[in-house]
């Protein structure tokens, strides 16, 4: 039985996003004629590599990816460990390997490998959420790359592994388990902005205890545990911020809260990004006419802050159109995941969509000054090969699972 054709709509959406990214890089260079050594032409070369990798990954059968899942995961973990010790430090992190003229970030590829290994683990016929060994296996599969990424001092990339809650939720994980970390993380962050959060927690604690004493004496113990956990978490978050985070990590949070305190230093990127986005207005300043980007007021205009150039030149309407296109691309990933007719394809597709969604949300929030600057690129728009090639590889793997659907339907 022949395999089905790949999904050309996914190829078209990803190709359109890539074309917009190239056009954006071309514009923020010395428009209309960037030099041959510019990021635009290097990204053009990466585009060819991405097309080749996606094509090859699509041609490899899903059964092969299923067999290789754990082996590739192990090799990726070894590569991460080597990187932590031999890579040179860049912006406080040891996350990049230099091989000849090329530099790549193994952590980006490890995301794809972790999503694949997790999908292979969850799709086992005897998997059971109630079994402790299965829950421990999930924690181990996700926890290992997180720890290795932290060993590289790349906290931002480590946080993106929260994206794997998406396939876990799709496979039956309780919504409370998904929502509670987000709630606690938000509460810890808000306590840094507004110290009165502690007072609010005290009022909540008093109210919860009073309610338990008067109306729910049977569950008073649970109320006490909940209140104690809340206070312990707030105290722990304060300790982690002051005693565990590195100085440059604390500085990123402080800059987010008050960039105007150091407008010519640590707050420069954030303030200039806000100026660029505001200058774009509703319809933008026009292609190749974004002054903030053209005059190099934004140091990372090609990479983490590439979204600024798009917003400045195309305005809010252009940004809305781009986000809608990206949303259609993410939806198509989940659509293919559902159509693969295989649990591993379903789970891998949701894992890939989760990672790319986190990159989109964090990068846009970071550029708009709503999230600390953590070095998370916007795939397809930001310059750089690692994240783009990893995403292209993931798209190819998902397509290979999708192409096998006919075998599962009629085999």
C-alpha positions in Angstrom: 0.0 0.0 0.0 1.4 3.4 -1.0 1.8 6.1 1.5 -0.5 9.1 1.3 0.7 12.5 0.0 2.0 15.0 2.6 -0.2 18.0 3.6 0.7 20.7 1.1 -1.3 23.3 3.1 1.2 23.0 6.0 4.1 23.4 3.5 2.4 26.5 2.1 1.8 28.1 5.4 5.3 27.5 6.7 6.7 28.7 3.3 4.7 31.9 3.5 5.9 32.6 7.1 9.5 31.9 6.0 9.1 34.3 3.0 7.8 37.0 5.4 10.8 36.4 7.6 13.2 36.8 4.7 11.5 39.9 3.5 11.7 41.4 7.0 15.4 40.7 7.2 16.0 42.2 3.8 14.2 45.3 4.8 15.9 46.0 8.1 19.3 45.6 6.4 20.8 48.3 4.1 17.7 48.4 2.0 17.5 48.1 -1.0 20.9 46.3 -1.4 22.2 44.3 1.7 25.7 43.0 1.4 26.4 39.4 0.5 27.6 38.7 4.1 24.4 40.1 5.6 22.1 38.0 7.8 19.6 38.0 4.9 21.8 36.0 2.5 22.9 33.7 5.3 19.2 33.1 6.2 18.5 32.4 2.6 21.1 29.6 2.8 19.5 28.3 5.9 16.2 28.3 4.0 17.6 25.8 1.5 18.9 23.6 4.3 15.4 23.7 6.0 13.7 22.7 2.7 16.1 19.7 2.3 15.7 18.6 6.0 11.9 18.8 5.8 11.9 16.8 2.6 14.2 14.1 3.9 12.4 13.8 7.2 9.0 13.5 5.4 10.4 10.6 3.3 11.5 8.6 6.3 8.7 6.5 7.6 6.9 7.2 10.8 7.7 3.7 11.9 11.4 4.5 11.6 11.0 7.6 13.8 9.2 5.5 16.3 12.0 3.0 16.5 14.7 5.8 16.7 12.9 8.0 19.3 14.8 6.9 22.4 18.1 6.5 20.7 17.9 10.0 19.3 16.8 11.3 22.6 19.9 9.8 24.3 22.2 11.1 21.7 20.7 14.6 22.1 21.2 14.4 25.9 24.9 13.5 25.4 25.2 16.5 23.0 23.6 18.8 25.5 26.0 17.6 28.3 29.0 18.1 26.0 27.8 21.6 25.1 27.5 22.6 28.8 31.2 22.0 29.3 32.9 22.8 26.0 30.9 25.7 24.6 32.1 29.2 25.1 30.0 31.5 27.1 27.7 33.9 25.2 25.4 36.3 27.1 25.9 34.3 30.3 25.1 30.9 28.8 27.0 28.0 27.4 24.5 27.0 24.8 26.2 27.3 21.4 28.6 25.0 19.7 31.0 26.2 17.0 31.9 23.8 14.3 34.0 25.5 11.6 32.2 28.5 10.3 28.8 27.2 11.7 27.3 27.8 15.1 24.3 25.9 16.3 22.3 25.4 19.5 21.8 21.8 20.5 19.0 22.7 22.9 16.7 23.6 19.9 17.0 20.1 18.5 16.6 18.6 21.9 13.1 20.0 22.1 12.1 18.0 19.0 13.7 14.9 20.3 12.1 15.3 23.7 8.7 15.7 22.1 9.3 12.6 20.0 10.5 10.5 23.0 7.6 11.6 25.2 5.2 10.8 22.4 6.7 7.3 22.1 6.5 6.8 25.8 2.9 7.9 26.2 1.6 5.9 23.2 2.5 2.5 24.8 -0.5 0.3 25.0 0.0 -0.3 28.7 0.5 3.3 29.7 -1.5 4.2 32.8 -1.7 7.7 34.4 -2.3 6.0 37.8 0.9 4.0 37.7 3.7 5.7 39.5 6.4 4.4 37.2 4.7 5.9 34.2 4.4 9.3 35.9 8.0 9.1 37.0 9.0 8.3 33.4 7.3 11.4 32.2 9.0 13.5 34.8 12.4 12.0 33.9 12.0 12.4 30.1 11.1 16.1 30.5 13.3 16.8 33.5 16.6 15.6 32.0 16.7 18.1 29.1 15.5 20.8 31.5 18.4 20.1 33.9 20.9 20.0 31.1 19.6 23.3 29.7 19.9 24.9 33.2 23.5 23.4 33.4 24.2 25.5 30.2 22.8 28.5 32.2 20.1 29.0 29.6 17.0 29.6 31.8 14.9 31.0 29.0 15.1 27.8 26.9 14.5 25.6 29.9 11.2 27.4 30.5 10.0 26.5 27.1 9.7 22.8 28.1 6.5 23.8 29.8 5.1 23.5 26.2 5.0 19.7 26.7 2.0 20.2 29.0 0.1 20.5 25.8 0.4 16.9 24.6 0.1 15.7 28.2 -3.2 17.5 28.5 -4.3 16.1 25.2 -3.5 12.6 26.5 -5.6 13.0 29.6 -3.6 15.1 32.1 -5.8 17.0 34.5 -6.4 20.7 33.7 -5.4 21.5 37.3 -2.0 20.1 36.8 -1.6 22.2 33.7 -3.0 25.4 35.2 -1.5 25.3 38.6 2.1 25.9 37.5 1.0 28.9 35.4 -1.0 30.3 38.3 1.9 29.9 40.8 4.4 31.3 38.3 2.2 34.3 37.7 1.6 34.9 41.4 5.4 34.7 42.1 6.1 37.3 39.3 3.3 39.6 40.5 4.7 39.5 44.0 7.9 41.1 42.6 5.9 43.9 41.0 3.3 44.5 43.7 4.5 43.7 47.3 0.9 44.0 48.4 0.4 40.5 47.0 1.6 39.3 50.3 -1.1 41.3 52.1 -3.6 39.9 49.7 -2.4 36.4 50.4 -2.8 37.1 54.2 -6.4 38.3 53.6 -7.1 35.2 51.5 -5.6 33.0 54.2 -7.7 34.5 56.9 -10.8 34.2 54.7 -10.1 30.6 53.8 -9.5 29.6 57.5 -12.6 31.4 58.6 -14.7 29.7 55.9 -13.2 26.4 56.9 -14.0 26.9 60.6 -17.6 28.1 60.0 -18.8 26.1 57.0 -16.3 23.3 56.2 -14.8 22.0 59.4 -14.6 18.6 57.7 -12.1 20.0 55.2 -10.3 22.3 57.6 -7.1 20.3 57.1 -7.2 20.8 53.4 -7.7 24.6 53.9 -4.7 24.7 56.3 -2.5 22.8 53.8 -3.6 25.1 50.9 -2.9 28.2 52.9 0.5 26.9 54.1 1.4 26.0 50.5 0.6 29.4 49.3 2.7 31.2 51.9 5.6 28.7 51.4 5.5 29.3 47.6 5.6 33.1 48.0 8.5 32.8 50.4 10.3 30.3 48.1 9.9 32.5 45.1 11.4 35.4 47.0 14.3 33.3 48.0 14.8 32.0 44.5 14.8 35.5 43.1 17.3 36.9 45.6 19.5 33.9 46.3 19.4 31.6 43.3 19.0 33.7 40.1 22.2 35.0 38.6 22.8 38.8 38.6 22.1 39.0 34.8 18.8 37.1 35.3 17.7 39.4 38.1 18.6 42.4 36.0 16.4 41.2 33.1 13.4 41.0 35.5 14.2 44.4 37.0 14.5 45.9 33.5 11.1 44.5 32.6 9.6 46.2 35.7 11.3 49.6 35.2 13.4 49.9 32.0 13.5 53.7 32.4 15.9 53.2 35.4 18.7 52.4 33.0 17.6 53.7 29.6 21.1 53.7 28.1 22.1 50.3 29.5 20.1 47.3 30.4 16.8 48.9 29.5 17.9 50.1 26.1 16.5 47.1 24.1 13.1 47.2 25.8 12.6 50.9 25.5 13.7 51.1 21.8 11.4 48.1 21.0 8.5 50.0 22.5 9.4 53.1 20.5 9.6 51.1 17.3 6.2 49.3 17.8 4.5 52.6 18.8 6.0 54.4 15.8 4.4 51.8 13.5 1.0 53.0 14.4 -2.0 51.4 12.7 -0.6 50.9 9.1 3.2 51.2 9.6 5.9 53.4 8.2 6.2 51.4 5.0 8.5 48.6 3.8 12.2 49.6 4.2 11.3 52.8 6.1 11.5 51.7 9.8 13.9 54.2 11.3 14.5 52.4 14.6 15.6 49.3 12.8 17.4 51.0 10.0 19.4 53.3 12.3 20.4 50.3 14.5 18.7 51.6 17.6 17.7 48.0 18.3 20.9 45.9 18.8 19.1 42.5 18.3 17.0 43.6 15.4 17.8 40.5 13.4 17.3 37.9 16.1 15.2 38.2 19.3 13.8 41.6 18.3 13.0 41.0 14.6 9.3 41.4 15.5 10.0 45.1 16.1 10.9 45.6 12.4 7.7 44.0 11.3 5.6 46.1 13.7 7.4 49.3 12.8 7.0 48.9 9.0 3.6 47.2 8.8 1.8 48.6 11.9 -0.8 46.9 14.0 -2.8 45.8 11.0 0.3 44.0 9.6 1.1 42.5 13.0 -2.5 41.2 13.2 -2.3 39.7 9.8 1.0 38.0 10.7 -0.3 36.6 14.0 -3.4 35.3 12.2 -1.2 33.5 9.7 1.0 32.1 12.4 -2.2 30.9 14.2 -3.4 29.2 11.1 0.0 27.4 10.8 -0.2 26.3 14.5 -3.8 25.1 13.9 -2.7 23.1 10.9 -0.1 21.3 13.0 -2.8 20.2 15.4 -5.1 19.3 12.5 -2.5 17.0 11.0 -1.7 15.6 14.5 -5.4 14.6 14.8 -5.4 13.1 11.3 -2.3 10.9 11.7 -4.4 8.0 13.1 -1.5 7.1 15.4 -1.0 8.0 19.0 2.7 8.9 18.6 1.9 11.2 15.6 -0.9 12.8 17.6 1.2 13.5 20.6 4.3 14.6 18.7 2.2 17.1 16.6 0.8 18.6 19.8 4.3 18.8 21.3 5.7 20.6 18.3 2.7 23.0 18.2 3.2 23.6 21.9 6.9 24.5 21.5 6.2 26.9 18.6 3.3 28.5 20.4 5.5 29.2 23.4 8.2 30.7 21.2 5.5 32.9 19.6 3.9 34.1 22.9 7.2 34.6 24.8 8.9 36.4 21.9 6.0 38.8 21.2 5.5 39.5 24.9 9.2 40.0 25.4 9.4 42.5 22.5 6.4 44.4 23.8 7.9 44.7 27.3 5.5 42.2 28.9 8.1 39.5 29.6 11.8 39.5 30.5 14.4 39.4 27.7 15.3 35.7 27.7 16.6 35.1 24.2 13.7 33.1 22.8 13.6 33.5 18.9 10.4 33.8 16.9 10.8 30.9 14.5 10.5 31.9 10.8 11.0 35.6 11.6 14.2 35.7 13.7 17.6 35.2 12.1 19.3 32.0 13.0 19.5 28.4 11.8 19.1 26.3 14.9 15.5 27.0 15.8 14.4 27.1 12.2 16.1 23.9 11.2 14.7 22.2 14.3 11.2 23.4 13.5 11.6 22.2 9.9 12.8 18.8 11.1 9.7 18.6 13.4 7.4 19.5 10.5 9.0 16.7 8.4 8.6 14.2 11.2 4.9 15.1 11.6 4.4 14.8 7.8 5.9 11.3 7.9 3.4 10.2 10.5 0.6 11.9 8.5 1.6 10.1 5.3 1.1 6.7 7.0 -2.6 7.4 7.8 -3.8 5.4 4.8 -1.9 2.3 6.0 -3.7 2.7 9.4 -7.1 3.3 7.9 -6.9 0.4 5.4 -4.1 -1.8 6.4 
